[in-house]
Amino acid sequence: MQVLSGDARRAVFAPLHDGALRSEAVVRRVGSAIALGLLGDGEQLPSETDLATMLNVSTVTLRDALAELRALGLVDTRRGRGGGSFVRSRDDALAELADARLTELGTADLRELGDVHAAVASAAARLAASRASAREIARLREIVDRLAREETPTGQRRADGRFYVELAACAQSVRLTMQEMDLHLELGQLPWPPASDPRLLAVVVAGHRAVVDAIDARDPARARELAAEHVDTRTAWSVDLCLRRLRAAGGPAVASGAEVAG
């Protein structure tokens, strides 16, 4: 698991390519990495100069992003010897960031992101049914059990993201694993559906268990189908949540416009 952890960290600090609103892109990248547990509570970030170079942004842009992360309560900057910027994992701040990102993306982008995730997860499940070892399948079951036991939205989101990364790893495909980690840096920016409706956690857990059962039964077609259906269901939850937030914020006219765009 150390290799995956190293790859995940490289994905967190990979260069940003979006030229618009670069400070906001940094905030989203760091915030989603905290939400997914790729950056741990109390962990020190690289120096401003190093982090700006890694993310391919100016030091001014990075400082603006760090200021916003401090305002959100997700980063604490200390001066003097032994100082620097340190991660603070706060559920309320992460939820606020996720709500803002949900509204910003809109339904069309949510569906597109869901389509890509369904393609990657279903391909990983199909390959895992042919390639995963008994030990790897047992590890998937352990992650699903951990997800079922988690009580906090942050803990649940982290276990869920770990499941998908491990699923791709079971396919024994480095490219699929990296794609899944990149996707979860985006998915980690969105609200975790069971946070607003705890009953949905049981649906997520059951969906993961069904995929693992199909992999264990060495049924590639069934594993692929179940994984795609599960991601499609979760995408529908996000779209529905987005529309409800839009209606609450702007009334029926705004919601209708979002539906047309999606």
SULJOHU-V173867 format. One record per helix or strand of 2 or more residues. SS is the DSSP state (H for helix, E for strand). FROM is the first residue (numbers start at 1). LEN is the number of residues. If there is no record, write none. Layout:
SS:FROM:LEN  SS:FROM:LEN
//
This chain:
H:2:11  H:22:14  H:48:8  H:59:14  E:75:4  E:84:4  H:91:41  H:134:16  H:153:18  H:174:14  H:193:4  H:200:17  H:220:31  H:252:10
//
